[in-house]
Amino acid sequence: MTADTTPDFLTALRRRYATKQFDAAKSIPADTWRALEESLVLTPSSFGLQPWKFIVVTHPDLRTQLREVSWNQPQCTDASHFVVLAARDGLEQADIDRWIHRMTTVQGGSPADAAPLQSMIEGFVSSMTREQRHAWNVKQVYIALGQLMTTAAIAGVDSCPMEGIDPAAYDRILGLDGSGYATAVACALGYRSANDKYASTPKARFPHEEVVMHL
Ligand SMILES: Cc1cc2nc3c(=O)[nH]c(=O)nc-3n(C[C@H](O)[C@H](O)[C@H](O)COP(=O)(O)O)c2cc1C
């Protein structure tokens, strides 16, 4: 008999599925949740700009209101935790200055040392319209979504990424209007209900050989 050499991360990813029904009685332990928040904070972003806010919605009334503008999807109210991932809706000089200041504070060096990087970022950002910057920021937010779901799966926590939401209504309900950040996507996290038939649905993926090319 040969030993199972499947990496643990692959076992976790095969177990992960977009959870439709959460067990509302089960909560993610506080230390696990804190670690999952940290996985959001550690997400990489282009130039390191971190153009996002992650809003953990705990208040039951807010979660009920969000469900009403999410096609009544039960994950909004039944999951242990519900995160709204918001993207910076533009990207201004002040954002770049703040990032350079943070980077030099943490990593050492003076703003003068960082001047070449700063002007490269400024050149890149100024070549885009406001809408393009927002779209670029949304791409970064989706990296955070992927990282959150993957780390959750490794931690044995179930999740459901959610685009079936009304982002403008979310912004209104969460008070994001005028904040400089706009809802991009949401993610419910917790533990699957024993009744969720989707947990045992086989993964429908195109064959590995069709998807991955080796040149
Ligand atoms: C960005 C994104 C948004 C999604 N939005 C929803 C959603 O609103 N509601 C839902 O039940 N599933 C949603 N899904 C789940 C997908 O339908 C699901 O991931 C896909 O069918 C693959 O199935 P699996 O994740 O169970 O392997 C979303 C997935 C992604 C990646």
The ligand as a Gaussian input file, in Angstrom:
#p B3LYP/6-31G(d) Opt

LIG

0 1
 C      -16.508000      36.020000      -7.577000
 C      -17.521000      34.955000      -7.276000
 C      -18.818000      35.310000      -6.977000
 C      -19.758000      34.337000      -6.629000
 N      -21.023000      34.706000      -6.248000
 C      -21.843000      33.758000      -5.722000
 C      -23.067000      34.126000      -5.106000
 O      -23.457000      35.286000      -5.042000
 N      -23.831000      33.135000      -4.557000
 C      -23.452000      31.821000      -4.585000
 O      -24.178000      30.977000      -4.043000
 N      -22.293000      31.454000      -5.176000
 C      -21.484000      32.377000      -5.719000
 N      -20.287000      32.009000      -6.277000
 C      -19.925000      30.585000      -6.283000
 C      -19.695000      29.974000      -7.662000
 O      -20.897000      29.739000      -8.315000
 C      -18.858000      28.719000      -7.447000
 O      -17.629000      29.066000      -6.858000
 C      -18.605000      27.952000      -8.736000
 O      -19.808000      27.453000      -9.268000
 C      -17.661000      26.775000      -8.495000
 O      -18.143000      25.911000      -7.494000
 P      -17.346000      25.601000      -6.162000
 O      -16.840000      26.909000      -5.613000
 O      -18.375000      25.010000      -5.243000
 O      -16.245000      24.669000      -6.495000
 C      -19.377000      32.967000      -6.663000
 C      -18.054000      32.636000      -6.983000
 C      -17.139000      33.604000      -7.262000
 C      -15.698000      33.195000      -7.511000

